[in-house]
Amino acid sequence: MEIKIGTQLELEPTYTERVEKFRCKVVEQKDNIIYIDYPTNVVTKKTAFLIDGSEFRASFRTDDKESFAFITEVTGRKAGNIPMIMLHCPKAEDFIKIQRREYVRVETPVDVAIQFKDYKYQLVTADISAGGLAVGLRGAIAFQDGDEVKLTIVLPFANGDVKYVITDATVVRISENENDNDNKKIATIQLTDTDDVDKQHIVRFCFERQLVNRRKETNPFDA
């Protein structure tokens, strides 16, 4: 995918316990390499010196006001009138269009433990986003609409890393599940006290799963 010269990129590290964002501009692009100027930290406004091999989630907006994101990594540097950093540019099918809604919801199974008072349930999500999730319910459950619960969400990443997100949440609605005979009811749950680092983990996880789903749609016989 060709990215217009002068386009502003926003970079977020994918593997870090800190929430950081950097901004830079595309200086040129050749084949599968994007050349950017040295980025600045959005908060501190200081120049960032990115390490070769470090991985980022890059996002940008087109002239048509559409937003896209992709996973990239630093591949080197190039000297010149403007010192540049080289980023890997993936194939067009690996770009994800960012939805206008704040958090993208992805249909994917994730193990989640729900604790309500003295009750604890081991369940699986039907979908998840950084703002909430839906879980299929098996058998009788003690919580109802409006109840406060505590969640432990297990996020397995493509590189083998596993993150555990522990957060408070509110049961928004319990309804009939017409799509699953085993889980006859489904609970929609809103996350209410998730810190920024854990939100970043969920956003990164959802992006990875979006990418996997996109590849399956593009190459169904490779799934």
N, C-alpha and C positions, 0 to 999 in steps of 0.2 A: 504494500500500500504506500503510495507516495504522500508524504507529508510536506505541505507547503513551507518554503523557506520563510523564516520569521515567525512561524507558529510557536506559541508558548506551550511548553510542556510542564506538567506538574509531576514530580517524582516522589514516590513514597516507598521507603525500604520495605521489602516483603518479610525479612527475617530479623526482627528486632523487637525488644521489649519496650522500646520507646516509640512514641508517635511523632514522626518527623515528616515535614514536607519541604521540598525544594522546587524552585522555579528556575527555568532556563529557556533559551530560545534555540530553535533549529537553525543552524548556520548553513548546512548543506546535507545532501543525502546522495549516496552512491550505492547502488545495488541494495545489499541488506545491512548497510551501516548508516546510522544517523549521526551527524556531527553536531554537537551542541556547544554553546559557550559554557563557561564555568558557572554552575548553578549557585543560587543563594538560598539560604535557609529562610523560610517564610516568616518565622518568628524572630530570629536574631538579626536577620538581614546580612549575615556574614557569608562570605564565599565558602562553599563546601568543596572539599577535595575528595572526590569519590575514588574508592579503591577498585583496582581492576578485579573483575570477577564478581563484584557485588551486584545483587539483583534488586530490581525496582519494579513497581507498578507505575507505568507512565500513562497519563491521561491528557487529552487535548480537545479543543473545539475546532470545528471546521468553519469555513465562511458561511455555511448554511446553518450555523448554530447547533449542529449535531455534535455530541460528545462521544469520544471513543477512548478505550483503554487497552493496554497490552502489557505483557510481561517482557522486560528487557534486562540486559546486564551490561556492565561496563567492559568493553573489550580492549581499550587502550587510549592513547592520546595522540594528538597531532599538533605539531608546532606550526606557527605561521603568524601573520599579522594579528590574528585573534587566536589565542591558545584554545584548543578544542578538546572535548572528551568524545570518545567514540562509543556509541550504543548500538547493540544488536537490534535490527528491525525484523520482526517476525513476518511470516506470510500473512496475506490479507485475511485468510480464514481464522487467524489467531487474534484478530482485533475484535473486541467486544463493544457493541454499542451500549452506552450508558443510558439507562432509562431516566426520565425526568423525576420520577419519584425518588425520595431521599434514599431509601434502601431497596436494593434489588432483592426480590424473593426468588429463591431457587428451589425447585422440586428435587429433593434428594433425601435419602434416609440417613439420619444421624442419631446415634445413641444419646439419650437424655434421661437423667434421673430427676424426678419431681418429688420434692418433699413438702408435705402439707401436714402441719402439726406432728403427730406421731406416725403418720403414714408415709411410706416411701414407695415409689413406683418406677420401674425400669421400662422405659418406652422408647419408641422410635419416631422421629419426625416424618411428616409428609412433605413439609417445606420449611425453609428457614431464611431469615434475613437478619441484619444487625438490629432490627427493631422488634423482631418477634418471630414466632414459629407456630406451626400446627403439628399436633401429635395425634396419632391414632390411639384410641382407648380400648383396652381389652378387659372385659369383666366390669365389676362394680368399682367405682372410685368415690372417694369421700369429698373431694373438692367440687365446688359449683361455680357458676358465673360470678365474677366479682371477687373471688377468694384470692388472697395473697399466698404465693408459693415461692419456694427456692429451687432453682434449677442448677444442675451440673451438666453442661453440654460438652460432648467429646468431639473434637474436630481433628480428623486425620488428614494430614496434608500429603501432597504427591511425593514429597521428598522423604517421607517416612516420619516426619515430625508429628507429634500429637499435642494439641493444646486443650486444656480443660478450662472452660469458662464457667465460673460460679457467679450467679447473679440472682437478685430478687426479680419477681415477675408477678403479673396479674392475669388471672384467667378471664379473658374477655367474653368468650362464648363457647358453650358446648352444644354441638348440633349433630344431627344424623349424618353419617358418612355413606353416601350412595355409591361410592366407587370402590369400597373394600368390604367384603363380607366378613373377614376376620376381625377387623376393627370397625364395629358398627357405629361408633361415635367418634367424633374428632373434636379436640379442644384447640381453640385459637388462643394463644398466650402472648401477651405483650411484655417485653423486657422493660424493667422500670429503674434499675439501679446498676447499669453496666458501665464500667469505667472505659476510658478511651482506648486503652491498650486492648482490652477484650473485644471492643467493637471493631478495632482494626483487624484482629484475628478472624472475626466472623466475616468481615468484608472481604478479606483475602481468601478465605475458604470459599465463599460464594462465587468469587471471581474464578477461582480454579475450577469449580464444578460447572460454571457456565462454559468455560473453555472446553472441558471434557464433553459436555453435551453438544456444543457446537461441532466438535470434531466427529462425534458419532453421527450427527445429522449430515455432515459433509461426506464422511466415509463410512456408511453404515456397515459395510462388510469387514471393516477393521475393528468394529466395536467388540 
